[in-house]
Amino acid sequence: MKGDPTRHEIAAWITAAVALYLVLQLRLLPALFAGLLVYELVHVIAQRFTARTGGKLAAVGLLATVIVGSLVAAMFGLVAFVQSDAGSLPRMMQRLAEIIESSRGRLPGWVMDWIPGDPDALRSVTIEWLREHSKELRLAGGEVGHVVIHILIGMVIGAMISLREASHNPVGGPLAAALVDRATRLGDAFRNIVFAQVRISLVNTFFTALYLLVALPLAGVHLPYAKTLVAVTFLAGLLPVVGNLISNAVIVIVSLSQSLALAGASLAFLVVIHKLEYFLNARIVGSRIRAAAWEILVAMLLMEAAFGLAGLVAAPVYYAYLKNELAARRLL
């Protein structure tokens, strides 16, 4: 075990804990993740890019500008796709409700027990769920503008911090150095979790796209909202374990609109993909932060209970950061 922590390290730990708590309480998680994403992308790419070029500060500045511009373009492109006819999420959700209602006669009895008995009951359950989760769903309504602004500001801050690091400005006193260590470990946790989860989501999305856009059409089946389902698979897949379950449920319900046999085939295919995700999660994420899938699930459960949807999203990164701090003190 390392020696006793200094007062500056203790102060930095308290400051980091308070800051991470306030990020969730003040709904600043999109800004934090956007800033970390830009910083880590610049940091990872700059290590290879600037090694072969002169003028490191200028190169990092150009790289940061390109990364921020690309992320902003991708964000608005995704919004445009979701709002288009091909990718309309509200229309797809309405269609899911219609599929469930029209398929009641084809479903097994044990499934029917979990589904409301008539359209009015289904509507009541939906309204109650929306009421209970209204705080989280505001992100999809009136607060979208604030979230976008927070994301943009977070990206700019991440770019500015990457430029400051490239300029080799002195860190400051011992407290500042301790705070920098906390920020570095948080960045490492974010990179290990998010970059690895993106790789896992891309693999899941690739195989799902092959199934929905290639295999089914070759078999003469054209599933509605296939492209939207691929996008949902990628976005939901950014959540470890849970996201895969969400996208799988949506795909099976849409498959049910064609036939019960197709829903069963889709379920069988997605079970295989889900097993693949568990393997990848253990191999990629687990090896990076030395955590089993059940540890991440417990962290997600506790954080969701405490902070709602934001806690669910933040849990893997926060947990990885906590393990980084404990490992640095040789407590793990």
N, C-alpha and C positions, 0 to 999 in steps of 0.2 A: 504494500500500500504506500502511496505517496505521502509526503509529509503533510502536516496540518495546513489547511487552506489559509491564505492570507486574507486580511480584511478586505482587500480590493477584489479578490475572487468572490468572497461572500457577497459583497455589495453588487458585483456583476451578476451573480446567480439570482439574487432577489430582483434586480432590475429586469433581467431577462424573463423571469417568471411573471412579473407584473405586466410587462409589455406583451407577452404572449396571451395572457388572460384578457387584456384590454383589446387586443386585436379581435378576439371573438366577441366580446361584449359590445364593441363599437362597430361591428360588422365591417371590419377592415381586412378580412382574410383575402378577398380578391386582390387588393392592393399589395399585400404582403407576398402572395404567391406570384403575382405578375412581376414584382421587383426581383424576387429570387430567381424566377425563370430567366429574365433578361440577363441578370448578373451571371448566372451559372452558364448560360449559353455563350456569353461573351468570354467568360473565363476559359471554358473548355475549348472553344474554337481559337481563341487568341493564342493559347499555348502552342498550337501547331502553326497558325498563320503568321504570327509575328516573329517566330523563330527564323523564318526565311525572308523577312523584309526588314528594312530599316525604319526608323521613326516609329517606335512602338506606340507612343501616345496617339499619333495621327492614325495609325492603323487600327488601334482599338476604338478610337472615336468613329471611324468609318464603319467598322464592324458593328458597333453598338447601334448606329443609325440604321443600318441595313436590317439588323435583327428586330429592332422596334418596329420599323416600317412593315416588315414581313408579318410580324405577329398581329399588328393592327389590321392589315389587309386580310389575314386569315380570319380574324375575329368578325369583321364586318361581312366577309364572304359567308361565314357560317350563319350569321344572323339573316342574311339575304336568302340563303337556302331554306332555313327554317320557316321563313315567311312566304316562300314561294308555294305554288300549288303542288310541286313534286315533293316538297319536304315539310308540308304543313303539320306541325305537331298537334295543334288543337283539332284539326280535322281527323288526324289519325286516332287521337284519344276518343273522339266521338265515335269513330268507326269501331274501336275496341269495345266500347259499351254496347254498340249494336250487335257485334258478333257474339258477345257473351249472352245477350238476351235471346238472339235467334237460335243459339246452339244448345239451349237448355235441354231439349228433348234428346240430344245425342250424347249428353254427358252422363258418366256413371253416377250412381246415387250418392256415393261418398263425396264426390265433387260438388253435387248440388247442395249438400248440407252447408257448404261454405259460401254459397252465392245467395243473395237476397231473392225472395220468392216471386216478386213481381216488379215491374218497372218503377212504381212509386217507392217501393222499399229500396231498390238499387239507387234511386235518385237521393233518397234520404241518407243512405250510407255515404254516398259521394259528397253531399253537402256537409255532413258531419265531419268527414275526413278533411275537407277543405277548410272548415272552420278551425279544426284543431291545428292545422299546419299553415294557417293564414300568414303567420309571421315569416316562415320560410318562403312561402309562395309569393310573397311580395317582391322577391327578387325577379320573378317573371312578370311582374306588373308595373306598378307605379315607380319602383325603385330601380328599374333597369338603367335609367339614365345615370343615377348616382353610381351604380356598380361600374358602368362603362367608364365614367370619369375617374373613379378610384383605380381601375385597371390601368388606364392611360397614365395617371400620375405615378402609380407604382412602377410602370415600365420606365418612365423617365428617371425616377429615383434610382432604379437598378442600373440604368445606363450611366448615370452620374457617378455612382459609387465605383463602377468598373473603371471609369476614367480616372477617378482619384487614386485608385490602386495602381493604375498604370503609370501615374506621375510620380510614384514613390515618395509621396509626402509623408513626413514623420507622423506616427500614430498619436503621440502625446504622452501623458503621464501613465502611471501604472493602472489606474482605473480604466482609462481609455483602452489600454492594451488588453485588459481582462475582458472588456466588453467586445472588443474585436474578436477575441477567442470564442466568445459565446456566439457571435454572429457567424463566424467561420464554421463552427460545428453545426449550427442551424442550416447553413447553406449546404454543408456536406450531407446532412440528413435529407434535405429537400432533393438534392441531386440523386442520392441513392434510391429514394422512394419514387419520385416522380419520373425520372428518366427510365428507371427499370419498369415502372408500371406502364409507361407509354409503349415500351417495347412489347410487353405482354399484351396490351390492348391492340396493338398493330397486328400481332400474330392472330389473336382471336378474330379481329375484324377481317383479316385476309381470308381465313377459312370460312367465316360466315358469308362474306361476299361471294366466294366460290359457290357456296351452297345456294344462296338466294338468287344470284345474278347469272350463274352458269348452269349448275346442276339441275335446278328446278325448271328453268326455261327449256333445257334440252329434253326434259321429261314431259314437256307440254304443259307445265304448271307455271302460271305467271302470278306471283303473290303480290297483292296490292301493297303500296308503300315500301317496296323492296329497298329502294335507295335510302329512304328515311330510316329503315330498320338497320341498315349498315352504319349510318351516321350515329344512331342511338347506341349501337353496339360499341363503337369506338369511344363515345363520350362516357357512357356508363362504365365501360371497361377501365376508365381511369381510376375508379374506386376499386381497391383490392377486394376480391372475392365477391362482395355484395353486388357490385356493378354487373358482374357476369350473370348473376341470378336475375337481376332486373331486366336486362336485355333478353335473356332466354324466355322469361315469362311473356314478354311482349310478342316475341316471334312465334311462340306456340299459340297464343291467342289469335294472332292474325292467320296462322296456318289453319286454325279451326274454321275460319270462314270458307275454306275450300272443302275440307272433309276431315272427319275424325282420324282417318288413316294418315293423312298428311300431317296432322298435329302430332300423332304418335311418332312418325318418321322424323319430324323436326325435333321432337323431344329427345329421341335417341341420338340424333346427331349432336345436339347441344350438350347432352350428358358427356359425350366423348370430348367435346371442346372444353367443358367445365373441368374434366379430369386433367386435360392438358394445361389449363390455367393453374390448377393446384400444383402441378409439377413445375411449371415455369415460376410460380410465385415462390415456391420453396427453393428453386435453383437460383433465381435472379435476385428477388427481393430479400428472401431469407438469408442468402449468403452474404449480401451486402451489409445488412444491419444485424445479422445473427439473431433473427427472430423467426419463430414458427408462425404459420398462418393463424393458429388459434390465438397467439399473443396479440396479433394485429386486430383480430376480430373482437377480442375482449376490450382492447383500447377503443375501438370504434363504437362498441356498445356503450361504454361508460361515457365517452365524449358526446355521443348523440343524446344520451339521457340528460347530460348537463347543459349542453349548448345547442341542441337541435341539429339541423342539417349542416350548419357550419362546423360543428364539432365532429360530425361524421367524416367530413372531407378533410379536416385538419388532423384527425387522430393519427394516421400513419406517420405523418411528418413529425408531429409533436412527440410521438412515442420513440421514433428513431433518434430524435434529438436528445431525449432523456437517456436513452441507452448510450449515446455518444458521450454525454457528460459523465455517466457512471463508469463507463469503460475508461475514460481518461483518468479517473481517480483510482482505477484498478479495483473497482468494487464489483465488477462482473467478470 
